[in-house]
Amino acid sequence: MQLRAGQLVLDQTIRYISEDTVDTFSLEVDAELIELKNYSRIAYLDEEGNQVVLKWQQDGPDGPMYLEMRQPQYTMVFHPENIFKAHYPTPQGVWELEVDTKHLTITQMSNKQIEIEIDYQIIMNAEPLANYQFRLIYQ
């Protein structure tokens, strides 16, 4: 097991389909990386002080990498071959959302830098709501 403290830079772009608008979000925070034999994870606090955990591993011996993003209210799974359902609490009740991963890469550089790129779409009731670009650099 390897435990290492570091810094992460996160950029996210959200393109809403029905409104034709774009939101961007950036965050720079301290983070903790744990690397185990079967999986790796990065944990950090978001801008509201909530812990976010990104855990990634290979889906079987020959399968693709997938990533799980855990937040206090919900969990999303990004898998390039499967659409996952997420239950997202709102003031109007719990929404059942589908997470369709379009692109996922996790690259570990020689200088111990990790880059995570996820492009995904959120769908509700068979209607696409938004396209997301998530980019994270940990060093």
DAZIHU-V316642 format. One record per residue. N is the residue number from 1. RES is the residue in one small letter. PSI is psi in radians with two decimals (none if undefined). D_FIRST is the distance of its C-alpha to the first C-alpha in Angstrom with 1 decimal. Layout:
N,RES,PSI,D_FIRST
N,RES,PSI,D_FIRST
This chain:
1,m,2.42,0.0
2,q,2.26,3.8
3,l,2.25,6.7
4,r,2.32,10.1
5,a,2.54,13.6
6,g,-2.85,16.1
7,q,2.49,19.3
8,l,2.62,20.4
9,v,2.22,23.8
10,l,2.29,24.9
11,d,2.31,28.3
12,q,2.40,29.8
13,t,2.33,33.3
14,i,2.12,35.1
15,r,1.85,38.3
16,y,2.29,40.4
17,i,-0.86,42.5
18,s,-0.48,45.5
19,e,-0.19,45.9
20,d,0.72,45.3
21,t,2.84,43.3
22,v,2.32,40.0
23,d,2.53,37.6
24,t,2.66,35.0
25,f,2.37,32.1
26,s,2.60,29.9
27,l,2.38,27.2
28,e,2.04,25.4
29,v,2.88,22.9
30,d,2.61,19.9
31,a,2.91,16.7
32,e,2.29,13.0
33,l,2.29,10.4
34,i,2.20,7.1
35,e,2.11,5.7
36,l,3.08,4.8
37,k,-0.71,7.2
38,n,-0.37,10.1
39,y,2.92,10.1
40,s,2.73,9.6
41,r,2.57,11.4
42,i,2.31,13.5
43,a,2.44,15.4
44,y,2.94,18.7
45,l,2.31,22.1
46,d,-3.08,25.1
47,e,-0.28,28.5
48,e,0.09,29.5
49,g,0.19,26.5
50,n,2.45,25.0
51,q,2.35,21.3
52,v,2.30,20.4
53,v,2.17,17.1
54,l,2.08,16.7
55,k,2.23,14.5
56,w,2.61,14.9
57,q,2.97,14.6
58,q,2.45,17.1
59,d,1.50,20.0
60,g,3.01,20.3
61,p,-0.54,20.1
62,d,0.13,22.8
63,g,3.05,22.8
64,p,2.88,22.3
65,m,2.52,19.5
66,y,2.80,20.1
67,l,2.39,19.0
68,e,2.26,19.5
69,m,1.97,20.7
70,r,2.26,21.0
71,q,2.89,23.5
72,p,-0.64,25.3
73,q,-0.37,28.3
74,y,2.91,27.1
75,t,2.40,24.5
76,m,2.49,25.1
77,v,2.29,23.7
78,f,1.95,24.2
79,h,2.20,24.7
80,p,-0.23,27.0
81,e,-0.09,28.8
82,n,2.52,29.2
83,i,2.29,30.9
84,f,2.56,29.2
85,k,2.38,31.1
86,a,2.49,30.1
87,h,1.99,32.0
88,y,2.00,32.7
89,p,2.35,34.6
90,t,2.92,37.6
91,p,-0.40,40.7
92,q,-0.01,42.6
93,g,-3.05,40.3
94,v,2.19,37.2
95,w,2.37,37.3
96,e,2.00,35.8
97,l,2.63,34.5
98,e,2.40,33.4
99,v,1.94,30.6
100,d,1.85,31.6
101,t,2.09,29.0
102,k,-0.57,31.0
103,h,2.32,28.3
104,l,2.11,24.5
105,t,2.45,22.6
106,i,2.01,19.0
107,t,2.20,18.9
108,q,2.04,16.3
109,m,2.87,18.5
110,s,-0.43,18.3
111,n,0.35,18.3
112,k,0.20,15.0
113,q,2.45,17.3
114,i,2.29,16.7
115,e,2.27,20.0
116,i,2.22,20.7
117,e,2.22,24.2
118,i,2.19,25.7
119,d,2.21,29.4
120,y,2.88,30.5
121,q,2.42,33.6
122,i,2.28,34.2
123,i,2.40,37.1
124,m,2.26,39.0
125,n,0.77,41.9
126,a,0.17,41.7
127,e,2.14,42.4
128,p,2.29,39.9
129,l,-0.78,39.4
130,a,2.71,37.4
131,n,2.35,35.4
132,y,2.49,32.2
133,q,2.08,30.4
134,f,2.15,26.9
135,r,2.20,25.4
136,l,2.36,22.3
137,i,2.15,21.0
138,y,2.31,17.8
139,q,none,17.7
